Amino acid sequence: MVLEAGVMVWSQVTDLPFSLYSTFVIEARHGFNKQTIWLFFRDMFKGICLAILLGPPIVAAIIIIVQKGGPYLAIYLWAFMFALSIVMMTVYPILIAPLFNKFTPLPEGELREKIEKLAASLKFPLKKLFVVDGSTRSSHSNAYMYGFFKNKRIVLYDTLIQQCKNEEVVAVIAHELGHWKLNHTVFSFIAVQILTFMQFGGYTLVRNSSDLYLSFGFKTQPVLIGLIIFQHTVIPIQHLVSFGLNLVSRAFEFQADAFGKKLGYGKALRAGLVKLQEENLSAMNTDPWYSAYHYSHPPLVERLAALEDLESKKED
């Protein structure tokens, strides 16, 4: 436990120069960075504390499962990670995220009324609508939703509200609700669970291979070393899987755009997407092969073209 905590702290320390350069040089050069050096180190300290608090128990549990899992090791590992992901998805937005950002209810007004009306029209069980102070750290903008079953919440970055008109913000939310309505989140979660189980299944096949450890200079077979070696040996496969997931994700984005267009937000969605691309200085039209491999979202030009095609088909 102490060793794991030490490794986590050391990792933070060695990454510090690169994080500082990325935040206060690269991000600042393009006008994105809004945080002070004090806020940067405060966030880092909180992150280290969380890593020390949560990391060692999780690693210890994995080691115990590997040692005692027997022939059903893959099932036990997957069950543990599945339960952990559910817990973290529940705990993170409620207990952990507020440690770093301030979440306040979206004030009464036109924007709130439009979002609530949209959610009600789709029977989206919206319980809370928050604004997060993303502008204290960056000018990047975003919006997301979380929650299980009948307890859904939507979070808007204050930068999104500042950069876009109300109708454009609602159009962005319509896009996000499209992911929910079309079950994209559920499909993605199931896909990740299947891949996780397959990965653990592969690990069980080689975890007792002395040749694998010896090829990397280890005469003993420590559990953590075995997991690390296995992760590195399947990197080529992970790249292929990542490419496949990107293709699916891009298809989902087109479908969510079409969903927003179907609700009557086509024009506002196009305007909102353009503003978000401009404000975030994202690439407008990248090489198609590079984009297909590296980006989970299609380039702006492709999304706008798809929306225009839908519009032309409607007119025909």
C-alpha positions as a LaTeX table, in Angstrom:
\begin{tabular}{lrrr}
\hline
Residue & $x$ (\AA) & $y$ (\AA) & $z$ (\AA) \\
\hline
Met1 & 0.00 & 0.00 & 0.00 \\
Val2 & 2.76 & 2.43 & 0.96 \\
Leu3 & 4.75 & 1.48 & $-2.13$ \\
Glu4 & 1.76 & 2.11 & $-4.41$ \\
Ala5 & 1.15 & 5.49 & $-2.81$ \\
Gly6 & 4.81 & 6.37 & $-3.32$ \\
Val7 & 4.68 & 5.38 & $-6.99$ \\
Met8 & 1.61 & 7.54 & $-7.55$ \\
Val9 & 3.20 & 10.56 & $-5.90$ \\
Trp10 & 6.42 & 10.03 & $-7.87$ \\
Ser11 & 4.44 & 9.84 & $-11.11$ \\
Gln12 & 2.82 & 13.19 & $-10.31$ \\
Val13 & 6.19 & 14.77 & $-9.56$ \\
Thr14 & 7.86 & 13.52 & $-12.76$ \\
Asp15 & 4.88 & 14.70 & $-14.86$ \\
Leu16 & 4.90 & 18.14 & $-13.24$ \\
Pro17 & 7.23 & 19.95 & $-15.71$ \\
Phe18 & 5.21 & 18.71 & $-18.67$ \\
Ser19 & 1.90 & 19.65 & $-17.04$ \\
Leu20 & 3.18 & 23.13 & $-16.22$ \\
Tyr21 & 4.44 & 23.65 & $-19.76$ \\
Ser22 & 1.22 & 22.36 & $-21.29$ \\
Thr23 & $-0.96$ & 24.58 & $-19.08$ \\
Phe24 & 1.00 & 27.80 & $-18.72$ \\
Val25 & 2.80 & 27.85 & $-22.07$ \\
Ile26 & 0.85 & 25.95 & $-24.74$ \\
Glu27 & $-2.66$ & 26.57 & $-23.41$ \\
Ala28 & $-1.83$ & 30.17 & $-22.46$ \\
Arg29 & $-0.29$ & 30.85 & $-25.87$ \\
His30 & $-3.63$ & 30.08 & $-27.50$ \\
Gly31 & $-5.67$ & 31.96 & $-24.89$ \\
Phe32 & $-7.21$ & 28.94 & $-23.18$ \\
Asn33 & $-5.58$ & 28.90 & $-19.76$ \\
Lys34 & $-7.45$ & 30.87 & $-17.11$ \\
Gln35 & $-6.13$ & 29.31 & $-13.92$ \\
Thr36 & $-3.52$ & 30.68 & $-11.57$ \\
Ile37 & $-0.42$ & 28.81 & $-10.45$ \\
Trp38 & $-2.00$ & 28.52 & $-7.00$ \\
Leu39 & $-5.11$ & 26.86 & $-8.42$ \\
Phe40 & $-2.94$ & 24.52 & $-10.50$ \\
Phe41 & $-1.01$ & 23.26 & $-7.46$ \\
Arg42 & $-4.15$ & 23.07 & $-5.35$ \\
Asp43 & $-5.78$ & 20.81 & $-7.95$ \\
Met44 & $-2.63$ & 18.73 & $-8.15$ \\
Phe45 & $-2.53$ & 18.31 & $-4.36$ \\
Lys46 & $-6.16$ & 17.22 & $-4.31$ \\
Gly47 & $-5.46$ & 14.77 & $-7.13$ \\
Ile48 & $-2.52$ & 13.26 & $-5.25$ \\
Cys49 & $-4.60$ & 12.90 & $-2.10$ \\
Leu50 & $-7.36$ & 11.14 & $-4.03$ \\
Ala51 & $-4.83$ & 8.86 & $-5.73$ \\
Ile52 & $-3.30$ & 7.93 & $-2.37$ \\
Leu53 & $-6.73$ & 7.37 & $-0.86$ \\
Leu54 & $-8.30$ & 5.37 & $-3.69$ \\
Gly55 & $-5.40$ & 3.83 & $-5.62$ \\
Pro56 & $-3.76$ & 1.45 & $-3.12$ \\
Pro57 & $-7.02$ & $-0.24$ & $-1.98$ \\
Ile58 & $-8.04$ & $-0.83$ & $-5.60$ \\
Val59 & $-4.63$ & $-2.24$ & $-6.53$ \\
Ala60 & $-4.61$ & $-4.40$ & $-3.38$ \\
Ala61 & $-8.04$ & $-5.78$ & $-4.26$ \\
Ile62 & $-6.86$ & $-6.66$ & $-7.78$ \\
Ile63 & $-3.79$ & $-8.44$ & $-6.42$ \\
Ile64 & $-5.91$ & $-10.48$ & $-4.01$ \\
Ile65 & $-8.35$ & $-11.41$ & $-6.77$ \\
Val66 & $-5.50$ & $-12.54$ & $-9.04$ \\
Gln67 & $-3.96$ & $-14.61$ & $-6.25$ \\
Lys68 & $-7.22$ & $-16.31$ & $-5.26$ \\
Gly69 & $-9.23$ & $-16.15$ & $-8.47$ \\
Gly70 & $-8.41$ & $-19.63$ & $-9.73$ \\
Pro71 & $-10.10$ & $-20.79$ & $-12.95$ \\
Tyr72 & $-12.74$ & $-18.05$ & $-12.68$ \\
Leu73 & $-10.21$ & $-15.23$ & $-12.42$ \\
Ala74 & $-11.44$ & $-13.39$ & $-15.54$ \\
Ile75 & $-15.01$ & $-13.35$ & $-14.22$ \\
Tyr76 & $-13.94$ & $-12.11$ & $-10.77$ \\
Leu77 & $-11.72$ & $-9.38$ & $-12.21$ \\
Trp78 & $-14.42$ & $-8.23$ & $-14.58$ \\
Ala79 & $-17.06$ & $-8.26$ & $-11.81$ \\
Phe80 & $-14.79$ & $-6.16$ & $-9.58$ \\
Met81 & $-14.06$ & $-3.62$ & $-12.32$ \\
Phe82 & $-17.74$ & $-3.50$ & $-13.29$ \\
Ala83 & $-18.77$ & $-2.76$ & $-9.69$ \\
Leu84 & $-15.96$ & $-0.21$ & $-9.38$ \\
Ser85 & $-17.05$ & 1.60 & $-12.55$ \\
Ile86 & $-20.65$ & 1.80 & $-11.31$ \\
Val87 & $-19.50$ & 3.15 & $-7.95$ \\
Met88 & $-17.19$ & 5.72 & $-9.55$ \\
Met89 & $-19.86$ & 6.83 & $-12.04$ \\
Thr90 & $-22.13$ & 7.44 & $-9.05$ \\
Val91 & $-19.61$ & 8.95 & $-6.64$ \\
Tyr92 & $-17.46$ & 11.06 & $-8.98$ \\
Pro93 & $-20.01$ & 13.72 & $-10.03$ \\
Ile94 & $-21.43$ & 13.99 & $-6.51$ \\
Leu95 & $-18.35$ & 13.83 & $-4.26$ \\
Ile96 & $-15.18$ & 14.14 & $-6.34$ \\
Ala97 & $-15.98$ & 16.64 & $-9.13$ \\
Pro98 & $-17.19$ & 19.31 & $-6.63$ \\
Leu99 & $-13.73$ & 19.19 & $-5.02$ \\
Phe100 & $-12.34$ & 20.79 & $-8.18$ \\
Asn101 & $-15.23$ & 22.82 & $-9.59$ \\
Lys102 & $-18.24$ & 24.72 & $-8.33$ \\
Phe103 & $-21.61$ & 23.43 & $-9.49$ \\
Thr104 & $-24.55$ & 25.81 & $-9.21$ \\
Pro105 & $-28.16$ & 25.41 & $-10.41$ \\
Leu106 & $-28.84$ & 27.07 & $-13.75$ \\
Pro107 & $-30.73$ & 30.30 & $-12.92$ \\
Glu108 & $-34.37$ & 30.65 & $-13.83$ \\
Gly109 & $-34.88$ & 32.17 & $-17.23$ \\
Glu110 & $-35.33$ & 31.48 & $-20.93$ \\
Leu111 & $-32.44$ & 29.01 & $-21.26$ \\
Arg112 & $-33.56$ & 26.90 & $-18.32$ \\
Glu113 & $-37.16$ & 26.88 & $-19.54$ \\
Lys114 & $-36.14$ & 25.76 & $-23.03$ \\
Ile115 & $-33.91$ & 22.95 & $-21.75$ \\
Glu116 & $-36.55$ & 21.70 & $-19.34$ \\
Lys117 & $-39.20$ & 21.85 & $-22.08$ \\
Leu118 & $-36.93$ & 19.88 & $-24.44$ \\
Ala119 & $-36.18$ & 17.26 & $-21.77$ \\
Ala120 & $-39.88$ & 16.89 & $-20.95$ \\
Ser121 & $-40.80$ & 16.47 & $-24.63$ \\
Leu122 & $-38.39$ & 13.52 & $-24.85$ \\
Lys123 & $-39.42$ & 12.15 & $-21.44$ \\
Phe124 & $-35.86$ & 12.61 & $-20.23$ \\
Pro125 & $-35.98$ & 12.32 & $-16.40$ \\
Leu126 & $-34.13$ & 15.58 & $-15.71$ \\
Lys127 & $-33.75$ & 16.11 & $-11.97$ \\
Lys128 & $-31.10$ & 18.81 & $-11.79$ \\
Leu129 & $-29.58$ & 21.32 & $-14.19$ \\
Phe130 & $-26.17$ & 22.70 & $-13.25$ \\
Val131 & $-23.65$ & 25.26 & $-14.46$ \\
Val132 & $-19.99$ & 24.46 & $-13.73$ \\
Asp133 & $-17.35$ & 27.17 & $-13.42$ \\
Gly134 & $-15.09$ & 25.85 & $-16.17$ \\
Ser135 & $-13.95$ & 29.41 & $-16.91$ \\
Thr136 & $-11.82$ & 29.44 & $-13.75$ \\
Arg137 & $-9.44$ & 27.02 & $-15.44$ \\
Ser138 & $-9.96$ & 27.17 & $-19.18$ \\
Ser139 & $-11.97$ & 28.83 & $-21.92$ \\
His140 & $-12.78$ & 25.43 & $-23.43$ \\
Ser141 & $-16.53$ & 24.76 & $-23.45$ \\
Asn142 & $-18.60$ & 21.62 & $-23.08$ \\
Ala143 & $-21.80$ & 20.07 & $-21.77$ \\
Tyr144 & $-22.55$ & 16.60 & $-20.43$ \\
Met145 & $-25.14$ & 14.55 & $-18.60$ \\
Tyr146 & $-24.92$ & 11.82 & $-16.01$ \\
Gly147 & $-27.02$ & 9.74 & $-13.66$ \\
Phe148 & $-28.82$ & 6.40 & $-13.63$ \\
Phe149 & $-32.43$ & 5.53 & $-14.37$ \\
Lys150 & $-34.80$ & 8.31 & $-13.24$ \\
Asn151 & $-32.13$ & 10.53 & $-11.71$ \\
Lys152 & $-30.54$ & 12.33 & $-14.66$ \\
Arg153 & $-28.61$ & 15.57 & $-14.45$ \\
Ile154 & $-27.29$ & 17.95 & $-17.11$ \\
Val155 & $-24.18$ & 20.09 & $-16.63$ \\
Leu156 & $-23.36$ & 23.14 & $-18.76$ \\
Tyr157 & $-19.97$ & 24.81 & $-18.73$ \\
Asp158 & $-20.32$ & 28.53 & $-18.09$ \\
Thr159 & $-18.05$ & 29.06 & $-21.08$ \\
Leu160 & $-20.62$ & 27.34 & $-23.31$ \\
Ile161 & $-23.30$ & 29.75 & $-22.14$ \\
Gln162 & $-20.97$ & 32.70 & $-22.70$ \\
Gln163 & $-19.94$ & 31.64 & $-26.19$ \\
Cys164 & $-23.29$ & 30.55 & $-27.62$ \\
Lys165 & $-26.80$ & 31.93 & $-27.90$ \\
Asn166 & $-29.56$ & 30.24 & $-25.91$ \\
Glu167 & $-30.97$ & 28.46 & $-28.96$ \\
Glu168 & $-27.51$ & 27.14 & $-29.82$ \\
Val169 & $-26.97$ & 25.86 & $-26.29$ \\
Val170 & $-30.33$ & 24.08 & $-26.44$ \\
Ala171 & $-29.32$ & 22.59 & $-29.79$ \\
Val172 & $-26.13$ & 21.21 & $-28.22$ \\
Ile173 & $-28.25$ & 19.69 & $-25.44$ \\
Ala174 & $-30.58$ & 18.23 & $-28.07$ \\
His175 & $-27.55$ & 16.52 & $-29.59$ \\
Glu176 & $-26.55$ & 15.12 & $-26.18$ \\
Leu177 & $-30.10$ & 13.95 & $-25.52$ \\
Gly178 & $-29.94$ & 12.21 & $-28.88$ \\
His179 & $-27.16$ & 10.02 & $-27.50$ \\
Trp180 & $-29.44$ & 9.11 & $-24.59$ \\
Lys181 & $-32.55$ & 8.56 & $-26.69$ \\
Leu182 & $-30.69$ & 6.38 & $-29.20$ \\
Asn183 & $-29.06$ & 4.35 & $-26.39$ \\
His184 & $-25.54$ & 5.26 & $-27.48$ \\
Thr185 & $-24.34$ & 5.50 & $-23.88$ \\
Val186 & $-25.71$ & 2.04 & $-23.08$ \\
Phe187 & $-24.17$ & 0.49 & $-26.19$ \\
Ser188 & $-20.80$ & 2.09 & $-25.43$ \\
Phe189 & $-20.86$ & 0.90 & $-21.83$ \\
Ile190 & $-21.72$ & $-2.66$ & $-22.87$ \\
Ala191 & $-18.95$ & $-2.63$ & $-25.49$ \\
Val192 & $-16.40$ & $-1.51$ & $-22.89$ \\
Gln193 & $-17.54$ & $-4.26$ & $-20.51$ \\
Ile194 & $-17.17$ & $-6.93$ & $-23.22$ \\
Leu195 & $-13.70$ & $-5.68$ & $-24.14$ \\
Thr196 & $-12.69$ & $-5.56$ & $-20.47$ \\
Phe197 & $-13.81$ & $-9.16$ & $-19.97$ \\
Met198 & $-11.93$ & $-10.28$ & $-23.09$ \\
Gln199 & $-8.82$ & $-8.49$ & $-21.88$ \\
Phe200 & $-8.94$ & $-10.20$ & $-18.49$ \\
Gly201 & $-9.59$ & $-13.49$ & $-20.26$ \\
Gly202 & $-6.40$ & $-12.99$ & $-22.29$ \\
Tyr203 & $-4.46$ & $-12.17$ & $-19.14$ \\
Thr204 & $-5.54$ & $-15.43$ & $-17.46$ \\
Leu205 & $-4.02$ & $-17.36$ & $-20.36$ \\
Val206 & $-0.52$ & $-15.95$ & $-19.82$ \\
Arg207 & $-0.39$ & $-14.97$ & $-16.15$ \\
Asn208 & 1.48 & $-18.13$ & $-15.15$ \\
Ser209 & 3.86 & $-18.11$ & $-18.11$ \\
Ser210 & 7.39 & $-18.09$ & $-16.69$ \\
Asp211 & 8.77 & $-17.46$ & $-20.19$ \\
Leu212 & 6.83 & $-14.19$ & $-20.39$ \\
Tyr213 & 8.38 & $-12.92$ & $-17.17$ \\
Leu214 & 11.87 & $-14.20$ & $-18.04$ \\
Ser215 & 11.77 & $-12.47$ & $-21.41$ \\
Phe216 & 11.53 & $-9.18$ & $-19.49$ \\
Gly217 & 14.19 & $-10.15$ & $-16.94$ \\
Phe218 & 11.94 & $-11.24$ & $-14.05$ \\
Lys219 & 12.71 & $-14.56$ & $-12.35$ \\
Thr220 & 9.68 & $-14.25$ & $-10.09$ \\
Gln221 & 6.10 & $-13.55$ & $-11.12$ \\
Pro222 & 4.77 & $-10.46$ & $-9.29$ \\
Val223 & 1.11 & $-9.80$ & $-10.00$ \\
Leu224 & 1.49 & $-6.12$ & $-10.89$ \\
Ile225 & 4.46 & $-6.82$ & $-13.16$ \\
Gly226 & 2.41 & $-9.46$ & $-14.96$ \\
Leu227 & $-0.46$ & $-7.06$ & $-15.51$ \\
Ile228 & 1.88 & $-4.36$ & $-16.82$ \\
Ile229 & 3.67 & $-6.75$ & $-19.18$ \\
Phe230 & 0.37 & $-8.05$ & $-20.53$ \\
Gln231 & $-0.93$ & $-4.53$ & $-21.10$ \\
His232 & 2.17 & $-3.70$ & $-23.15$ \\
Thr233 & 2.08 & $-6.89$ & $-25.20$ \\
Val234 & $-1.49$ & $-6.26$ & $-26.38$ \\
Ile235 & $-0.91$ & $-2.62$ & $-27.36$ \\
Pro236 & $-1.16$ & $-3.40$ & $-31.14$ \\
Ile237 & $-4.55$ & $-5.02$ & $-30.52$ \\
Gln238 & $-5.61$ & $-2.07$ & $-28.39$ \\
His239 & $-4.87$ & 0.27 & $-31.29$ \\
Leu240 & $-7.12$ & $-1.77$ & $-33.56$ \\
Val241 & $-9.87$ & $-1.83$ & $-30.93$ \\
Ser242 & $-9.50$ & 1.91 & $-30.41$ \\
Phe243 & $-9.83$ & 2.46 & $-34.16$ \\
Gly244 & $-13.00$ & 0.38 & $-34.24$ \\
Leu245 & $-14.48$ & 2.23 & $-31.27$ \\
Asn246 & $-13.69$ & 5.56 & $-32.94$ \\
Leu247 & $-15.60$ & 4.49 & $-36.04$ \\
Val248 & $-18.62$ & 3.58 & $-33.92$ \\
Ser249 & $-18.34$ & 6.81 & $-31.93$ \\
Arg250 & $-18.23$ & 8.88 & $-35.12$ \\
Ala251 & $-21.34$ & 7.10 & $-36.42$ \\
Phe252 & $-23.07$ & 7.90 & $-33.13$ \\
Glu253 & $-22.15$ & 11.58 & $-33.50$ \\
Phe254 & $-23.76$ & 11.75 & $-36.94$ \\
Gln255 & $-26.87$ & 10.05 & $-35.56$ \\
Ala256 & $-27.07$ & 12.46 & $-32.62$ \\
Asp257 & $-26.71$ & 15.41 & $-35.01$ \\
Ala258 & $-29.52$ & 14.00 & $-37.14$ \\
Phe259 & $-31.62$ & 13.60 & $-34.00$ \\
Gly260 & $-31.13$ & 17.26 & $-33.11$ \\
Lys261 & $-31.96$ & 18.22 & $-36.69$ \\
Lys262 & $-35.16$ & 16.14 & $-36.52$ \\
Leu263 & $-36.23$ & 18.08 & $-33.43$ \\
Gly264 & $-35.96$ & 21.31 & $-35.40$ \\
Tyr265 & $-32.55$ & 22.48 & $-34.16$ \\
Gly266 & $-30.65$ & 22.00 & $-37.42$ \\
Lys267 & $-29.78$ & 25.66 & $-38.02$ \\
Ala268 & $-28.96$ & 26.36 & $-34.36$ \\
Leu269 & $-26.91$ & 23.16 & $-34.12$ \\
Arg270 & $-24.83$ & 24.11 & $-37.16$ \\
Ala271 & $-24.20$ & 27.57 & $-35.72$ \\
Gly272 & $-23.35$ & 26.11 & $-32.30$ \\
Leu273 & $-20.93$ & 23.56 & $-33.75$ \\
Val274 & $-19.13$ & 26.26 & $-35.72$ \\
Lys275 & $-18.80$ & 28.46 & $-32.64$ \\
Leu276 & $-17.51$ & 25.60 & $-30.51$ \\
Gln277 & $-14.93$ & 24.71 & $-33.14$ \\
Glu278 & $-13.81$ & 28.32 & $-33.39$ \\
Glu279 & $-13.70$ & 28.95 & $-29.66$ \\
Asn280 & $-11.83$ & 25.72 & $-28.97$ \\
Leu281 & $-9.51$ & 26.20 & $-31.96$ \\
Ser282 & $-10.29$ & 22.68 & $-33.13$ \\
Ala283 & $-9.23$ & 21.43 & $-36.55$ \\
Met284 & $-11.95$ & 22.22 & $-39.07$ \\
Asn285 & $-11.14$ & 19.73 & $-41.81$ \\
Thr286 & $-8.41$ & 17.18 & $-41.07$ \\
Asp287 & $-7.08$ & 14.43 & $-43.29$ \\
Pro288 & $-9.81$ & 11.73 & $-43.39$ \\
Trp289 & $-7.46$ & 8.85 & $-42.53$ \\
Tyr290 & $-5.80$ & 10.75 & $-39.69$ \\
Ser291 & $-9.20$ & 11.81 & $-38.40$ \\
Ala292 & $-10.63$ & 8.29 & $-38.59$ \\
Tyr293 & $-7.81$ & 6.91 & $-36.45$ \\
His294 & $-7.28$ & 9.71 & $-33.92$ \\
Tyr295 & $-10.65$ & 11.42 & $-33.49$ \\
Ser296 & $-13.75$ & 10.01 & $-31.81$ \\
His297 & $-15.76$ & 12.89 & $-33.31$ \\
Pro298 & $-16.03$ & 13.59 & $-37.05$ \\
Pro299 & $-14.46$ & 16.82 & $-38.36$ \\
Leu300 & $-16.73$ & 19.85 & $-38.43$ \\
Val301 & $-16.86$ & 19.92 & $-42.23$ \\
Glu302 & $-18.21$ & 16.36 & $-42.36$ \\
Arg303 & $-20.83$ & 17.06 & $-39.69$ \\
Leu304 & $-22.03$ & 20.20 & $-41.42$ \\
Ala305 & $-22.17$ & 18.37 & $-44.76$ \\
Ala306 & $-24.23$ & 15.57 & $-43.19$ \\
Leu307 & $-26.68$ & 18.09 & $-41.74$ \\
Glu308 & $-26.98$ & 19.82 & $-45.11$ \\
Asp309 & $-27.64$ & 16.47 & $-46.80$ \\
Leu310 & $-30.47$ & 15.83 & $-44.37$ \\
Glu311 & $-31.87$ & 19.26 & $-45.14$ \\
Ser312 & $-31.72$ & 18.69 & $-48.91$ \\
Lys313 & $-33.37$ & 15.26 & $-48.58$ \\
Lys314 & $-36.16$ & 16.83 & $-46.55$ \\
Glu315 & $-36.77$ & 19.42 & $-49.27$ \\
Asp316 & $-36.83$ & 16.73 & $-51.97$ \\
\hline
\end{tabular}
